[in-house]
Amino acid sequence: QVQVVESGGGLVQAGGSLRLSCAASGRTLTTYAAGWFRQAPGKEREFVASINWSGVRTIYADSVKGRFTISRDNAKNTVYLQMNSLKPDDTAVFYCAAERSTSVVPGTRSGEYDYWGQGTQVTVSS
C-alpha cells in the first residue's frame, strides 16, 4: 500500500503563493497517478488537478487553470501543487490522492483514487 502525507498549507494573503507537497511512502509512486482535491466548509470535495504516472499528462479544474501547477519528482516519491495568484475562494482543506495506474490520462474523480492523505489547510485572506 501507499501512504501519502500532505504538507505546505498555511495562511496567505490574496494574490500570494503556496506550494503543497505530497510525500509517499510504502511503495514507489512510479506506477501511480496522483491528484489533488479540495474541500471547502459546507461544500463537497472537488477535483483540483491530477498528473499521470510519468508526469507527461496533467489535467486541471477550470477554476485553477493558469494559476496552479501540478508536478512530480518520482526520484523523491513526491507530488507538488504550486499555487499562485491565490484567491479567498481557494480556501479549503487540500487532499493528495494516489491510484495505481499507468494510464496516459490521470483520473479526475475522487472515486478513482484509492489512497488519500489527511489533508492540509489552505486559508487565503482578502
Buried (B, 14 or more C-beta within 10 A) or exposed (E): EBEBBBBBBEEBEEEBEBEBBBBBEEBEBEBBBBBBBBBBEEEEBEBBBBBBBEBEBBBBBEBBEEBBBBBBEBEEBBBBBBBBEBBEEBBBBBBBBBBBBEEEEBBBEBEBBEBBBEBBEBBBEE
